[in-house]
């Protein structure tokens, strides 16, 4: 959107807003005003700092944002002595320097001879500091391994710590129990290049003839005066022989299998979602994260709390038969196995080929039974043994996949492949079941919050109600995943969509930024999808926003978001704008702008259905 087109339309909406915030519930209003401090009588400005909240813990940042609101809107606002811009709605947002430790934010609002003051105290994390050379010091949080590890013999193990710079640092592997080993002699570590001095590393691997089965790592630091300090890593290391594994079973309703072990809080990519009872071969472990090996070329990581130990299993397991049935709007395939095995779904780019891989499984397929009507949507079912214990099923289709569902009944896995619902060419939305998910709730800490104190969940429920009316006028059946005062979990929102037999799922949100971000660099709307069959849906709505919504385009994203993992129908998540920015907050809270957003979503839906 060009600036020439953007600003006149923006001014039209923002200049006609009420002076008081829209949609302020009594609950939110009282929570916001509780941070107001007035020092000069009843005529003093009504002044708030909405964010950051009192006592917040903030990452190590040099600058971050502060926002809130003031009445009268013509008041002068200073944050830590600097004057900030107040918008016509009374909202303000300022970027100020932040400093490590307890950091105080002092706000002053002035109007004539009267003023109001607010003070906030937050805690800002410190950067990595250089440790003193004397006395010998070690950062306990830096010592590795921090958690218990299980690894194979000859597998590399990185040892690391931060200590006093310039010290002589050594390590040894300390056997647990009475067993002694030649590996317990002291070995030197090197001080490595880092943003600050004093980091020491060593990369080791246990030789095949090592006698160590379980050990801890002990470190010794020595300064130039000969003084010595010893520390021991918190985690112990258990050594596995190659080929060693344990059988475990999914004990939660769903186990998420990720592409790797987490790194510094980053969980790695989510790829498989396996139901309760599925068997897994587990090998390595890092703390509470466990590696599951599905085949010689396919391994994933998950959390031990999602699994339980189970008796050794007699793999490979067997697929004995397949039955193909026809249903109203779907084809059903029943796979008769002798165990609940892990599986992986793949869709072709044109959505006309559905593949399913079974792990720890071999084929004993002599027959595949088809019901006659199954061929209306399905070409055939093919199988191949792609690896010794990996069986692949392929289903070429006559129509594109709209969605699918997989669940076990005992050891029988039932796959339902759904196709597009009947689309009325003249009225595409007629009888279409659309589920709207108003993101978050009315809880202050749940989701974004704007300078006026309006929480994201309050905006999204209003937005959903506007969109519901517009879609219903087109003949759609529209359902919401929550009411005004409700706060369902993410799983409950998806379950609600399934129960309503949703043809489409739309999750509505308003955006925010992480501490330390510059709020004046990111603006506007964005669209998210996750499942392959949702890609064109998201593209169509995004294109409609680009043409119709007078805000910058903040991007089109593949997003691993919980509500978008639903497989049964196309689903998208809409970030309508940044609630934390005063000018976008003003638009998002205006029912006329909400109507414009709703019209853009409707236009995108219609385009998607017409081109499907």
Buried (B, 14 or more C-beta within 10 A) or exposed (E): BEEEEBEEBBEEBBEEBEEEBBBBBEBBBEBBEEBBBBEBEEEBBBBBBBBBEEEBEBEEBEEBBBBBBBBEBEBBBBBBEEEBEBBBBBBBBBBBEBEBEEBEBEBBBBBEEBBBBBEBEBEBEEEBEEBEBEEBBBBEEBBBBBBBBBBBBEEEBEBBBBBBBEBBBBBBBBBEEEEEBEBBEEEEBEBEEEEEBBBBBBEBEBEEEBEBBBBBBBBBBBBEEEEEBEBEBBBBBBBBEEEEBBBBBBBBEEBBBBEBBBEEEEBBEBEBEBBBBBBBBBBBBBBEBBBBBBBEEBBBBBBBEBBEEBEEBEBBBBBBBBBBBBBEBBBBBBBBBEBBBBBBBEBBEEBBBBBBBBBBBBBEBEEBEBEEEBBEBBEEBEBEEEBEBBBBBBBBBEBBBBBBBBEBEEBBBBBBBBBBBEBEEEEBBEEBBBBBBBBBBBEBEBBBBBBBBBBBBBBBBBBBBBBBEBBEEBEBBBBBBBEBEBEBEBEEBBBBBBEBBBBBBBBBBBBBBEBBBEBEEBBBBBBBBBBBBBBBBBBBBBBBBBEBBBBBBBEBBBBBBBBBBBBBBBBBBBBBBBBBBBBBBBBBBBEEBBBBBBBBBBBBBBBBBEEB
